[in-house]
Amino acid sequence: MSDRPYHHGHLRAALLAAGEVELTERGVEGFSLRSVAKRAGVSHAAPAHHFGDVRGLLTALAAEGFRRFQAAMDAQEGATTDPRERAIRAGLGYLDFALARPALFRLIFSSTRTDFSDPDLVSAGDTAYRHLVGLIDDLGGDRADVAALWAMSHGIADLSVGGRLMMFANMDKGERSSALRGLLDRVLPRTGS
């Protein structure tokens, strides 16, 4: 245990930070409350007090993951007002998030160990999805276009995280960004067509 005193409001954040490190190093399969507590320098009961059980902590991490995912897309979009450019940049942000936080990426999109009925997780996930829908709505597209943008962005991100998208393997970030822009542009609806 650490000698660092935690204010009640900071303990939750410390546990989430330790949980993300645990998730990154050990994966969902090796994730444990006891290890998270040890990383945070608190008693083994502290995570259970705040999150209930492993599923509760993973669910809280997934909700935070969705918020970081949305922030990565927002950061790429910046102040751009062109709808097509915003959609392309959101796709770039999708990949940025996946590459920067592959464990969180896999947790929010692949894990069955989270509680998908948790209101915070539902809200965070819905916010990201509504953002995607809004990008396509701004281009005059339909739900098939939403699925196309999501599938393309997610597929590229997932394959990249898994080291399977060989065309990106030897590219620097600028080349990868340019190639990704071209791929995303192919699936976006054409205005006036």
N, C-alpha and C positions, 0 to 999 in steps of 0.2 A: 504494500500500500504506500502511496505517496503521502508526503506531508503537505501537499497543496490543498488548501481548503477550497471547497466549491460552494459558491452561493447557489441556492436552490435553482435559480434560473439558468445558471451556467452548467449545472450537472447534466441536464438533458443534452445540451449542445456537445459537451465533452464526450458523453456516451455515444452520440451519433457520429462524432468524428472518429472515435476509437472503433466504432462499428464499421465505418467505411474502410478503415485500414485493415481490420479483421477480414472483411469481405474481399478486399483486394488480394490479401495474402493467402487466405485459406479457402476462398470460394464459399458458396452457399452451403455446400455439403459439410465443410469443416467449421462452420460458424457456430460459436457457442457464447452464451451470456457470460459464463465464467471468464473466458478469454477476453471478452470485451471489457469486463470489469477490471481485469488485471491491466490491460492496456491503458485504461482511463485512470488507474491508480485509486480505485475505490473498492468498497467491499463487494463481495460476490452477489450480495442481495440488491445492490443499487439498481442494476438494469431491470430486474424483475419488478422493483418498486415503481419504476417509471414506465415500463413497457409491457409488463405482465409476463411475457415469455419470449422465446426466440422469434416466433412469428410476429409478435407485436413490434419488436425492434426492427425486424426486416421490413415490416410494413411501413414503419416510420421512415426508415432509410429509403424505401421506394418512393414515398411521397416527396421526400427531400430530393431524391433523384429526378423526379419529374419536374420539380421547380428549377433545378440546375439545368436540366435538358431544355426547358423553355427559355431560361436565361441565355444559354448558348445560342439558340436560334435568334433571340432578340439582339444579342451582341453582334451577330453577323449582319442582321438586317439593318441595324443602325437607324439613321434618319431617312433612309431611302423611301421614296413615295411611289416609285414605279412598281406596279403590282407584279409584273413578271420578274423583275430584279429581286423584289422582296421574297418571292417564292424560291428562287434559285438560292438566294443567300440563306434562307431558312434550311434548305437542304445541306448547304455547306456547314451550317451550325449543327445540324443533326450529326454529321460525320465528325466534326470537332469534338462534340460531347462524347461520342462513342470511343474515339481514340484517346481522349484525355481521361475518361473514367469508364473503362471497359467493364469493370465489375458492377458498377451501378447500372450501366446500359443493359447488361444481361439480367440484372435483378428486375428492372422495371418492365422488360419486354419478354423475358423467358422463364422467370421463376414461378413455381407453383406454391412457394412457401410463404407468400404474402397473403394478406386478407383483402381481397378485392372488393369487399363490401364496406371497408373502413371509410368513413366520410372524408377524412383528410386525403387519403389516397385517391378516392374517386374524384374529388375536387381537383387535385393536382393533375391527374391524368386527363380529366375532361377539359381543363384549361388548355393543355397542349393540343388536344384533338380539335377543340373549337378554333384554335389559332390556325391550324392546318386547313380546316374547312373555310375559314375566313379568307385565307390566301387564295384559295381556288374560287370562292365566290367573287372576289375582286377581279378575277380574270374571266368571269362569266362562265365558269365551268360547272360541272355537275358532280354527283357523288362518285361516279366512275373515275373522274379526274382526280378527286381526293384520294381514292384508292391507288391510282397510278403514281401520284407524287409520293404518297406514303410508302408504297411498296418499293419504288425505286430508291428513295432515300434510305429506308431501313435495310434493304438488301445490300446496298453498297456499304453501309456502315457495318452491318453484321459480317459480311464477307471480309471487310478490311480488318475488323477486330480479330477475326479468326485467322488472318494471314492467308486467306484464300483468293483474294482479288489480285492476281499477279500483275495485272496491268498497272496497278498503283504502287506495287512493291518498291520499285526503284525510282519513283518520282519524288522530287522535292515538293514542298507544300504548294508552291505556285503552279507547278505542272499538274499536280493532283487536283487543285482547285479548278484549273482550266478544263481538265478532262471531265470533272464532275459537273461543271456548268453545262457542258455540251450534252451530257447524258440527261440531266434534269430538264433542260430545254426541250428535249424530244418528247417528254411526257406531259408537258404543260399545254393546256388548251390554247389554241390560237384565237386571238380576239378578231372578231369579224369574219371568221371562216365558217 
